[in-house]
Amino acid sequence: MRILFVANTLPPHDLSGVGEQVLQLAAGLRAKGCEVHLLGRGPGGARGPKVLFPLTVVPALGRVLKSLRPDVVQVHESDGGLAALAVRALRGRRARPRLVALQQVSYVEERRAVRTLAFAGRVLGRPGAVERRFRWLKAPWQILLGKLSARLADLVLAPSQATARELVRDYGVRRVGVLPNVTGGLEIQPEALPGAAGAEGYLLFVGRLRIRKGVEVALEALARLRAEGRPIRLLLAGEGEHRSALEQRMVALGLEREVRFLGRASAGQVRALLGHAAALVVPSIYEGMPLVVLEAMAAGVPVITSRVSGMPEVVVDGQTGWLVPPEDPVALASSIAHAWGDPAERARRGAAGQRRCAELYTPAGAAETWLAAIESVPGRSS
């Protein structure tokens, strides 16, 4: 089977969980004997900046479809909306290629998550100007493209049952299959991150710094613990439009000694950071299925995460990590204190998470699920 994946963000040019998932699934399918090709930005692909990818990928896609004649084309995220339209237009009444849309999030929910964070009537954080522009200018376009690709596709896939329900509700599709994200299909060597030199035994956050990631909630939790005489270190790996606001909040809470901003981190650097982390903290108010959660589980690192979106489908409270209510620094502080103060329990939950990841979130398993889903599409042509 010849397969073409169309994606805007592909490593190593872009540091993106979505892009790495493309590579993980491709690795699993290749191991099953499939011929997998990637179409992204760069030589032979879409030209120009990332923001124009939905438009510039269309001519490149036309050339690849003509030369490759794939059996299946899979578009990723809303960036593939116009590519999906091109596939349907070019294939006419023919059954080939089948069109798959893999959506990691609902942009309707992503847009709603650009809001003020508050707890017990007190503001913890507010979205900045860049995020407000996203809410009012970019998000409607992403929603439109997301609906377009989902409604044109022969098969729509989501990384969790929660996201699948969101896509049915928000994008108007009747049925969405579930294809969990995976890890373990790529050879990634640990690579030291200069800003983390000498750090041992810390909490770790990895991700783009934006309001929906809930980092202010984690900072508030750490401030509460420090006030109780329990200072705990947190390393933040990632960049984003919200960094300046978070740095200001760190200073306001007096956490300069406990919190360190590391900036962008490669996959190898994240692997190295996980090697010395006590736990991964994911205090988001909205998520899809973050790759770093699976990477932490694979490394035997327990996860402390908000009970949002598909997270309860991955992290089992009391067994592989801790689930807490979103936007609740008191509950988060309690779980952090428990994890930090009980190394044996951390090790137990980390080991359970490692077993769960090896059983459920592998490229081989994802490839089997994907191929079974393709076989279920009426009128498939090999």
Stockholm file with secondary structure:
# STOCKHOLM 1.0

chainA/1-382         MRILFVANTLPPHDLSGVGEQVLQLAAGLRAKGCEVHLLGRGPGGARGPKVLFPLTVVPALGRVLKSLRPDVVQVHESDGGLAALAVRALRGRRARPRLVALQQVSYVEERRAVRTLAFAGRVLGRPGAVERRFRWLKAPWQILLGKLSARLADLVLAPSQATARELVRDYGVRRVGVLPNVTGGLEIQPEALPGAAGAEGYLLFVGRLRIRKGVEVALEALARLRAEGRPIRLLLAGEGEHRSALEQRMVALGLEREVRFLGRASAGQVRALLGHAAALVVPSIYEGMPLVVLEAMAAGVPVITSRVSGMPEVVVDGQTGWLVPPEDPVALASSIAHAWGDPAERARRGAAGQRRCAELYTPAGAAETWLAAIESVPGRSS
#=GR chainA/1-382 SS CEEEEECSCCTTTSCCHHHHHHHHHHHHHHHTTCEEEEECBSTTSBCSCGGGHHHHHHHHHHHHHHHHCCSEEEEESGGGHHHHHHHHHHHTTCCCSEEEEECSSCHHHHHHTSSCEEETTEEEECCCHHHHHIIIIIHHHHHHHHHHHHHHCSEEEESSHHHHHHHHHHHCCSCCEECCCCCCSSCCCCCCCGGGTTCCSEEEEESCCSGGGCHHHHHHHHHHHHHTTCCCCEEEEBCCTTHHHHHHHHHHTTCTTTEEEEECCCHHHHHHHHTTEEEEEECCSSCSCCHHHHHHHHTTCCEEEESCTTHHHHSCBTTTEEEECTTCHHHHHHHHHHHHHCHHHHHHHHHHHHHHHHHHSCHHHHHHHHHHHHHTSTTCCC
#=GC SS_cons         CEEEEECSCCTTTSCCHHHHHHHHHHHHHHHTTCEEEEECBSTTSBCSCGGGHHHHHHHHHHHHHHHHCCSEEEEESGGGHHHHHHHHHHHTTCCCSEEEEECSSCHHHHHHTSSCEEETTEEEECCCHHHHHIIIIIHHHHHHHHHHHHHHCSEEEESSHHHHHHHHHHHCCSCCEECCCCCCSSCCCCCCCGGGTTCCSEEEEESCCSGGGCHHHHHHHHHHHHHTTCCCCEEEEBCCTTHHHHHHHHHHTTCTTTEEEEECCCHHHHHHHHTTEEEEEECCSSCSCCHHHHHHHHTTCCEEEESCTTHHHHSCBTTTEEEECTTCHHHHHHHHHHHHHCHHHHHHHHHHHHHHHHHHSCHHHHHHHHHHHHHTSTTCCC
//
